[in-house]
């Protein structure tokens, strides 16, 4: 079990500490490390890729729990790549555990399989018939990212 680091000098990014506290989560090094890695990437990241980057810092079970907790709390959202692998990206600050507001298009590169959140492309409002409840909407655009397109030219 990892010890909360509230009593130790905090060397992590203060915005992550505030984010964890806002969501009533203990501030632990595994949680801070996961947030740092995900925020440093411009694409969504898979659990296996996170495991490689974290090395021996966090075991697989702890990482799985961190990702599940972050998704439940509205800190991360999950996107499946072209091979069906779950990847994770940071949610907007408007998300919480009761409702994800990350209703945007995801671009998946058909060459490198990278997933980009296109947050500027908002999804239209979906008017459901009476009695229906919308939990999430996902639209994926598939093509070649700028890097793969440049390599092909």
Backbone as a chain_set.jsonl record, in Angstrom:
{"seq": "XXXXXXXXXXXXXXXXXXXXXXXXXXXXXXXXXXXXXXXXXXXXXXXXXXXXXXXXXXXXXXXXXXXXXXXXXXXXXXXXXXXXXXXXXXXXXXXXXXXXXXXXXXXXXXXXXXXXXXXXXXXXXXXXXXXXXXXXXXXXXXXXXXXXXXXXX", "coords": {"N": [[0.842, -1.18, 0.0], [0.521, 2.235, -0.777], [1.775, 5.099, 0.808], [0.1, 8.05, 1.728], [1.111, 11.288, 0.664], [0.689, 13.633, 1.971], [1.856, 14.658, 4.291], [4.471, 14.899, 3.672], [7.07, 16.819, 2.054], [5.785, 18.351, -0.776], [6.603, 17.743, -4.007], [5.471, 17.624, -6.37], [3.551, 18.76, -9.177], [1.526, 21.433, -8.389], [-1.061, 21.796, -9.423], [-1.97, 19.225, -9.9], [-2.07, 18.185, -7.335], [-4.078, 19.809, -6.248], [-6.176, 18.991, -7.935], [-6.517, 16.278, -7.215], [-7.235, 16.573, -4.5], [-9.582, 18.097, -4.793], [-11.213, 16.148, -5.834], [-11.502, 14.561, -3.678], [-9.501, 12.652, -3.159], [-6.703, 10.838, -1.91], [-3.482, 12.259, -1.887], [-1.091, 10.751, -3.548], [2.089, 9.375, -4.511], [2.008, 7.51, -6.714], [-0.436, 8.297, -8.005], [0.117, 10.972, -8.636], [2.294, 10.621, -10.365], [1.138, 9.228, -12.533], [-0.702, 11.169, -13.445], [1.115, 13.182, -14.214], [2.574, 11.975, -16.336], [0.509, 11.459, -18.201], [-0.419, 14.059, -18.691], [1.788, 15.173, -19.916], [1.821, 14.11, -22.432], [0.714, 14.438, -25.838], [-1.09, 12.819, -26.929], [-3.544, 10.203, -26.399], [-2.973, 7.62, -23.95], [-2.066, 4.218, -23.393], [-2.616, 1.581, -20.933], [-0.529, -0.41, -20.949], [1.552, 1.14, -22.118], [1.827, 3.16, -20.228], [2.721, 1.577, -18.085], [5.28, 0.841, -19.013], [6.549, 3.361, -19.062], [6.446, 4.066, -16.372], [7.94, 2.129, -15.172], [9.318, 0.322, -12.502], [8.05, 1.769, -10.601], [5.31, 1.708, -10.027], [3.109, -0.945, -9.411], [1.235, -3.241, -11.529], [-1.435, -3.712, -10.644], [-1.946, -1.564, -8.917], [-1.71, 0.539, -10.756], [-3.86, -0.065, -12.463], [-5.987, 0.349, -10.66], [-5.637, 3.096, -10.103], [-6.14, 4.233, -12.656], [-8.817, 3.371, -13.037], [-10.096, 4.659, -10.881], [-9.569, 7.355, -11.512], [-10.977, 7.552, -13.911], [-13.572, 7.07, -13.012], [-13.933, 9.288, -11.34], [-13.983, 11.343, -13.145], [-11.629, 12.43, -14.036], [-10.052, 11.336, -15.982], [-10.725, 10.235, -19.352], [-11.768, 7.437, -21.307], [-10.688, 6.035, -24.351], [-11.003, 3.914, -27.102], [-8.571, 2.402, -29.157], [-7.739, 1.609, -32.634], [-7.262, -1.084, -32.467], [-8.722, -1.972, -30.407], [-7.708, -1.5, -27.909], [-7.767, 0.026, -24.758], [-7.279, 3.432, -24.183], [-6.159, 6.382, -22.461], [-7.01, 9.75, -21.642], [-6.686, 13.078, -20.364], [-9.513, 14.568, -18.801], [-11.71, 17.366, -19.38], [-11.785, 20.33, -17.306], [-14.353, 20.632, -16.545], [-15.514, 18.204, -16.082], [-16.821, 15.722, -13.842], [-17.399, 13.258, -11.248], [-20.023, 12.613, -11.665], [-20.77, 13.333, -14.2], [-19.398, 13.235, -17.373], [-18.017, 15.675, -19.416], [-16.632, 15.582, -21.706], [-17.231, 15.736, -24.564], [-16.211, 15.442, -27.377], [-14.57, 15.133, -30.588], [-12.478, 12.379, -31.399], [-9.392, 11.849, -32.911], [-7.979, 9.268, -34.689], [-5.007, 7.922, -35.721], [-4.491, 6.051, -38.575], [-2.127, 4.893, -39.24], [-0.039, 5.072, -37.178], [-1.587, 4.638, -34.972], [-2.058, 6.469, -32.958], [-3.969, 8.502, -30.709], [-5.748, 11.455, -30.727], [-7.223, 14.075, -28.903], [-9.638, 16.104, -30.136], [-10.523, 18.753, -29.063], [-11.626, 21.159, -29.814], [-13.551, 20.585, -31.614], [-16.69, 20.229, -31.151], [-19.363, 18.059, -30.247], [-22.625, 17.724, -31.686], [-25.706, 18.615, -30.013], [-27.616, 16.0, -28.779], [-30.801, 14.997, -29.189], [-32.759, 12.98, -27.472], [-35.363, 10.465, -27.519], [-38.209, 10.642, -25.323], [-37.716, 9.352, -22.077], [-35.315, 8.113, -22.529], [-31.837, 7.953, -21.616], [-28.841, 9.603, -21.968], [-25.567, 8.555, -21.703], [-22.961, 8.675, -22.703], [-21.168, 9.895, -25.576], [-19.457, 9.063, -28.481], [-17.323, 9.922, -31.048], [-15.216, 8.996, -33.545], [-12.681, 10.067, -35.658], [-10.89, 8.862, -38.346], [-7.727, 8.68, -39.825], [-4.678, 9.962, -41.205], [-2.208, 11.106, -39.046], [-0.444, 14.25, -38.668], [2.345, 13.776, -38.567], [2.65, 11.147, -39.623], [1.544, 11.516, -42.116], [3.327, 13.351, -43.213], [5.609, 11.735, -43.365], [4.866, 9.966, -45.334], [4.874, 11.48, -47.609]], "CA": [[0.0, 0.0, 0.0], [1.302, 3.457, -0.851], [1.482, 6.077, 1.842], [-0.262, 9.387, 1.255], [2.271, 12.16, 0.847], [0.222, 14.92, 2.48], [2.716, 15.144, 5.36], [5.813, 15.045, 3.141], [7.186, 17.963, 1.151], [5.205, 18.029, -2.066], [7.443, 18.189, -5.105], [4.678, 17.459, -7.586], [2.848, 19.903, -9.722], [0.433, 21.825, -7.483], [-2.383, 21.634, -10.033], [-2.388, 17.836, -9.706], [-2.413, 18.057, -5.918], [-5.416, 20.424, -6.123], [-7.135, 18.135, -8.639], [-6.779, 15.103, -6.38], [-7.978, 17.009, -3.309], [-10.925, 18.484, -5.245], [-11.959, 14.911, -6.041], [-11.467, 13.834, -2.405], [-8.576, 11.53, -3.282], [-5.429, 11.036, -1.237], [-2.388, 12.643, -2.765], [-0.05, 9.729, -3.472], [3.066, 9.464, -5.602], [1.519, 6.838, -7.932], [-1.448, 9.123, -8.673], [0.796, 12.136, -9.205], [3.118, 10.167, -11.493], [0.243, 8.937, -13.656], [-1.186, 12.455, -13.958], [2.216, 13.884, -14.876], [2.861, 11.316, -17.615], [-0.605, 11.67, -19.125], [-0.485, 15.474, -19.077], [2.941, 15.484, -20.758], [1.618, 13.563, -23.781], [-0.311, 15.103, -26.647], [-1.989, 11.765, -27.394], [-4.023, 9.31, -25.336], [-1.952, 6.622, -23.602], [-2.61, 2.943, -22.935], [-2.07, 1.084, -19.68], [0.808, -0.984, -21.16], [2.522, 2.206, -22.354], [2.052, 3.766, -18.91], [3.545, 0.643, -17.314], [6.667, 0.966, -19.479], [7.088, 4.657, -18.641], [6.544, 4.108, -14.913], [8.927, 1.144, -14.732], [8.984, -0.379, -11.257], [7.497, 2.737, -9.647], [3.945, 1.316, -9.67], [2.774, -2.274, -9.92], [0.118, -3.275, -12.474], [-2.721, -3.62, -9.938], [-2.08, -0.176, -8.463], [-1.962, 1.354, -11.944], [-5.24, -0.338, -12.874], [-6.867, 1.032, -9.699], [-5.509, 4.542, -10.312], [-6.86, 4.568, -13.886], [-10.254, 3.176, -12.807], [-10.538, 5.729, -9.981], [-9.54, 8.607, -12.266], [-12.091, 7.542, -14.866], [-14.8, 7.185, -12.203], [-14.021, 10.64, -10.79], [-14.045, 12.335, -14.212], [-10.309, 13.011, -14.247], [-9.639, 10.785, -17.267], [-11.729, 9.541, -20.15], [-11.229, 6.28, -22.002], [-10.934, 5.947, -25.779], [-10.456, 2.672, -27.64], [-7.858, 2.599, -30.42], [-8.203, 0.775, -33.745], [-7.07, -2.485, -32.117], [-9.573, -2.262, -29.253], [-6.991, -1.239, -26.657], [-8.214, 1.22, -24.047], [-6.289, 4.476, -23.937], [-6.684, 7.365, -21.516], [-6.627, 11.147, -21.804], [-7.249, 13.937, -19.317], [-10.816, 15.18, -19.028], [-11.743, 18.818, -19.193], [-11.997, 20.699, -15.906], [-15.797, 20.614, -16.295], [-15.949, 16.842, -15.776], [-16.799, 15.252, -12.461], [-17.77, 11.848, -11.161], [-21.419, 12.405, -12.036], [-20.995, 13.569, -15.619], [-18.267, 13.605, -18.22], [-18.357, 16.7, -20.405], [-15.657, 15.472, -22.789], [-17.987, 15.376, -25.752], [-15.48, 15.959, -28.52], [-14.129, 14.139, -31.552], [-11.144, 11.813, -31.231], [-8.753, 11.51, -34.176], [-7.116, 8.093, -34.56], [-4.151, 7.753, -36.884], [-4.56, 4.678, -39.09], [-0.762, 4.395, -39.418], [0.663, 4.883, -35.898], [-2.607, 4.306, -33.972], [-2.13, 7.496, -31.919], [-5.29, 9.098, -30.556], [-5.693, 12.866, -30.353], [-8.491, 14.696, -28.538], [-9.899, 17.327, -30.891], [-11.444, 19.41, -28.142], [-12.281, 22.298, -30.456], [-14.668, 20.089, -32.422], [-17.721, 19.783, -30.216], [-20.426, 17.241, -30.819], [-23.934, 18.383, -31.626], [-26.612, 18.166, -28.962], [-28.405, 14.857, -29.224], [-32.137, 14.996, -28.591], [-33.243, 11.601, -27.373], [-36.793, 10.312, -27.22], [-38.565, 10.671, -23.903], [-37.435, 8.126, -21.343], [-33.942, 7.684, -22.782], [-30.796, 8.693, -20.895], [-27.551, 9.579, -22.648], [-24.438, 8.465, -20.787], [-21.77, 9.172, -23.376], [-21.175, 9.923, -27.03], [-18.099, 8.991, -28.986], [-17.134, 9.973, -32.486], [-13.814, 8.883, -33.901], [-12.274, 10.352, -37.026], [-9.717, 8.04, -38.629], [-6.944, 9.162, -40.958], [-3.249, 9.992, -40.919], [-1.776, 12.27, -38.274], [0.482, 15.119, -39.403], [3.673, 13.145, -38.666], [2.592, 10.015, -40.546], [1.269, 12.075, -43.443], [4.589, 13.939, -43.686], [6.526, 10.635, -43.691], [4.393, 9.326, -46.556], [5.047, 12.383, -48.76]], "C": [[0.887, 1.242, 0.0], [0.825, 4.436, 0.2], [1.101, 7.407, 1.202], [0.898, 10.324, 1.547], [1.879, 13.532, 1.374], [1.173, 15.506, 3.529], [4.157, 15.342, 4.892], [5.875, 16.289, 2.274], [6.681, 17.567, -0.24], [6.086, 18.619, -3.162], [6.684, 18.118, -6.426], [4.041, 18.768, -7.997], [1.623, 20.208, -8.858], [-0.953, 21.643, -8.103], [-2.876, 20.201, -9.889], [-2.785, 17.579, -8.264], [-3.814, 18.626, -5.687], [-6.487, 19.559, -6.772], [-7.502, 16.909, -7.804], [-7.611, 15.484, -5.158], [-9.4, 17.415, -3.661], [-11.823, 17.259, -5.415], [-11.943, 13.996, -4.814], [-10.647, 12.541, -2.484], [-7.297, 11.855, -2.521], [-4.374, 11.386, -2.275], [-1.265, 11.633, -2.563], [0.88, 9.869, -4.668], [2.592, 8.705, -6.844], [0.492, 7.679, -8.697], [-0.803, 10.331, -9.338], [1.63, 11.749, -10.423], [2.268, 9.898, -12.73], [-0.271, 10.233, -14.275], [-0.096, 13.204, -14.727], [2.491, 13.292, -16.256], [1.752, 11.601, -18.625], [-0.668, 13.117, -19.589], [0.671, 15.879, -19.981], [2.768, 15.01, -22.204], [0.561, 14.356, -24.531], [-1.274, 14.095, -27.271], [-2.477, 10.967, -26.187], [-2.974, 8.217, -25.128], [-2.617, 5.366, -23.051], [-1.98, 2.534, -21.606], [-0.696, 0.431, -19.903], [1.894, 0.072, -21.396], [2.848, 2.929, -21.044], [2.961, 2.883, -18.057], [5.013, 0.759, -17.702], [7.294, 2.258, -18.974], [7.29, 4.746, -17.135], [7.6, 3.146, -14.383], [8.446, 0.416, -13.491], [8.334, 0.525, -10.227], [6.109, 2.322, -9.146], [3.692, -0.082, -10.223], [1.49, -2.197, -10.752], [-1.235, -3.096, -11.789], [-2.966, -2.192, -9.467], [-2.396, 0.734, -9.646], [-3.397, 1.165, -12.423], [-6.218, 0.399, -11.957], [-6.827, 2.554, -9.868], [-6.307, 4.954, -11.541], [-8.37, 4.446, -13.703], [-10.821, 4.286, -11.925], [-10.596, 7.058, -10.727], [-10.68, 8.671, -13.279], [-13.422, 7.739, -14.13], [-15.012, 8.613, -11.703], [-14.101, 11.727, -11.865], [-12.733, 13.063, -14.429], [-9.756, 12.571, -15.61], [-10.859, 10.299, -18.032], [-11.021, 8.479, -20.986], [-11.645, 6.331, -23.466], [-10.304, 4.646, -26.265], [-9.786, 2.944, -28.983], [-8.374, 1.627, -31.473], [-8.056, -0.713, -33.484], [-7.911, -2.896, -30.909], [-8.899, -2.063, -27.913], [-7.494, 0.061, -26.042], [-7.038, 2.167, -23.874], [-6.96, 5.546, -23.088], [-6.136, 8.756, -21.828], [-7.284, 11.945, -20.688], [-8.595, 14.495, -19.746], [-10.688, 16.698, -18.916], [-12.002, 19.104, -17.712], [-13.477, 20.703, -15.548], [-16.31, 19.229, -15.903], [-15.912, 16.582, -14.278], [-17.296, 13.818, -12.444], [-19.207, 11.577, -11.579], [-21.672, 12.607, -13.519], [-19.709, 13.984, -16.323], [-18.75, 14.599, -19.26], [-17.38, 16.673, -21.574], [-16.332, 14.962, -24.051], [-17.321, 16.023, -26.953], [-15.076, 14.802, -29.425], [-12.727, 13.66, -31.183], [-10.621, 11.435, -32.609], [-7.802, 10.354, -33.932], [-6.32, 7.947, -35.846], [-4.161, 6.284, -37.312], [-3.175, 4.074, -39.308], [-0.117, 4.08, -38.069], [-0.28, 4.558, -34.739], [-2.665, 5.301, -32.81], [-3.522, 8.107, -31.908], [-5.124, 10.519, -30.022], [-7.098, 13.343, -29.988], [-8.614, 15.999, -29.314], [-10.959, 18.11, -30.136], [-12.169, 20.602, -28.745], [-13.466, 21.881, -31.324], [-15.685, 19.472, -31.466], [-18.784, 18.97, -30.952], [-21.754, 17.981, -30.738], [-24.763, 17.832, -30.468], [-27.473, 17.047, -29.534], [-29.722, 14.862, -28.463], [-32.679, 13.575, -28.637], [-34.748, 11.563, -27.145], [-37.025, 10.302, -25.713], [-38.311, 9.315, -23.264], [-36.027, 7.593, -21.546], [-32.987, 8.536, -21.96], [-29.478, 8.517, -21.624], [-26.428, 9.547, -21.616], [-23.146, 8.955, -21.427], [-21.971, 9.115, -24.886], [-19.727, 9.859, -27.465], [-18.079, 9.008, -30.497], [-15.634, 9.96, -32.752], [-13.636, 9.224, -35.367], [-10.981, 9.579, -37.253], [-9.035, 8.562, -39.889], [-5.475, 9.084, -40.628], [-2.915, 11.259, -40.147], [-0.741, 13.048, -39.093], [1.848, 14.473, -39.589], [3.669, 12.011, -39.672], [2.343, 10.477, -41.975], [2.55, 12.649, -44.042], [5.589, 12.846, -44.093], [6.154, 9.985, -45.011], [4.651, 10.182, -47.796], [6.469, 12.435, -49.245]], "O": [[1.894, 1.287, 0.706], [-0.372, 4.58, 0.446], [1.728, 7.832, 0.232], [1.587, 10.176, 2.557], [2.642, 14.489, 1.244], [1.284, 16.727, 3.642], [4.977, 15.892, 5.628], [4.843, 16.769, 1.805], [7.112, 16.56, -0.801], [6.287, 19.832, -3.233], [7.203, 18.508, -7.471], [4.01, 19.74, -7.244], [0.786, 19.335, -8.628], [-1.916, 21.365, -7.389], [-4.081, 19.977, -9.768], [-3.732, 16.838, -7.999], [-4.638, 18.006, -5.015], [-7.581, 19.406, -6.227], [-8.675, 16.551, -7.705], [-8.578, 14.8, -4.821], [-10.331, 17.114, -2.914], [-13.029, 17.319, -5.175], [-12.315, 12.825, -4.888], [-11.036, 11.498, -1.958], [-6.859, 13.005, -2.491], [-4.382, 10.872, -3.394], [-0.575, 11.651, -1.544], [0.501, 10.414, -5.705], [2.761, 9.217, -7.951], [0.558, 7.758, -9.924], [-1.139, 10.674, -10.471], [1.66, 12.484, -11.41], [2.631, 10.291, -13.838], [-0.274, 10.378, -15.498], [-0.366, 13.793, -15.774], [2.624, 14.028, -17.233], [2.029, 11.944, -19.774], [-0.943, 13.377, -20.76], [0.546, 16.839, -20.741], [3.488, 15.459, -23.096], [-0.375, 14.882, -23.93], [-2.16, 14.464, -28.042], [-1.903, 11.043, -25.101], [-2.184, 7.928, -26.026], [-3.611, 5.445, -22.329], [-0.946, 3.068, -21.204], [0.224, 0.687, -19.125], [3.022, -0.081, -20.929], [4.003, 3.268, -20.785], [3.864, 3.381, -17.386], [5.889, 0.774, -16.838], [8.435, 2.258, -18.511], [8.204, 5.427, -16.67], [8.101, 3.323, -13.273], [7.307, -0.049, -13.434], [8.089, 0.1, -9.098], [5.77, 2.553, -7.986], [4.025, -0.368, -11.373], [0.754, -1.212, -10.685], [-2.097, -2.39, -12.314], [-4.073, -1.671, -9.605], [-3.258, 1.606, -9.544], [-4.073, 2.14, -12.752], [-7.175, 1.009, -12.436], [-7.86, 3.22, -9.786], [-7.071, 5.918, -11.486], [-9.123, 5.307, -14.157], [-11.909, 4.797, -12.194], [-11.565, 7.806, -10.589], [-11.277, 9.728, -13.48], [-14.286, 8.489, -14.584], [-16.146, 9.091, -11.648], [-14.269, 12.903, -11.542], [-12.714, 14.181, -14.945], [-9.081, 13.338, -16.297], [-11.895, 9.99, -17.443], [-9.844, 8.606, -21.322], [-12.795, 6.628, -23.788], [-9.185, 4.317, -25.873], [-10.348, 3.625, -29.842], [-9.34, 0.903, -31.232], [-8.651, -1.527, -34.189], [-7.824, -4.032, -30.443], [-9.464, -2.421, -26.879], [-7.627, 1.073, -26.73], [-5.947, 1.763, -23.473], [-8.187, 5.607, -23.008], [-4.979, 8.922, -22.216], [-8.308, 11.539, -20.138], [-8.792, 14.85, -20.908], [-9.691, 17.226, -18.423], [-12.394, 18.21, -16.961], [-13.825, 20.77, -14.369], [-17.442, 19.106, -15.435], [-15.092, 17.139, -13.549], [-17.579, 13.234, -13.49], [-19.572, 10.426, -11.823], [-22.667, 12.117, -14.052], [-19.034, 14.937, -15.933], [-19.776, 14.385, -19.906], [-17.306, 17.629, -22.346], [-16.024, 13.873, -24.536], [-17.803, 17.025, -27.482], [-15.225, 13.635, -29.062], [-11.897, 14.438, -30.715], [-11.317, 10.781, -33.385], [-6.921, 10.436, -33.075], [-6.893, 7.858, -36.932], [-3.876, 5.391, -36.514], [-3.058, 2.871, -39.537], [0.308, 2.948, -37.836], [0.178, 4.236, -33.642], [-3.263, 5.0, -31.777], [-4.175, 8.22, -32.946], [-4.456, 10.753, -29.015], [-8.057, 13.042, -30.697], [-7.784, 16.896, -29.163], [-12.131, 18.129, -30.514], [-13.215, 21.011, -28.242], [-14.282, 22.713, -31.719], [-15.539, 18.328, -31.035], [-19.05, 19.188, -32.134], [-21.976, 18.773, -29.822], [-24.537, 16.713, -30.007], [-27.991, 17.152, -30.646], [-29.744, 14.746, -27.237], [-33.011, 13.048, -29.699], [-35.332, 12.52, -26.636], [-36.124, 9.986, -24.936], [-38.641, 8.272, -23.828], [-35.59, 6.709, -20.809], [-33.28, 9.689, -21.645], [-29.049, 7.389, -21.869], [-26.353, 10.421, -20.752], [-22.324, 9.584, -20.76], [-22.824, 8.388, -25.396], [-18.867, 10.523, -26.886], [-18.742, 8.201, -31.147], [-14.888, 10.8, -32.25], [-14.366, 8.721, -36.221], [-10.071, 9.641, -36.426], [-9.691, 8.849, -40.89], [-5.061, 8.225, -39.849], [-3.296, 12.358, -40.55], [-0.23, 12.548, -40.095], [2.452, 14.606, -40.653], [4.58, 11.911, -40.493], [2.868, 9.899, -42.926], [2.829, 12.462, -45.226], [6.332, 13.017, -45.06], [7.026, 9.503, -45.733], [4.646, 9.667, -48.914], [6.77, 13.148, -50.202]]}, "num_chains": 1, "name": "protein.A"}
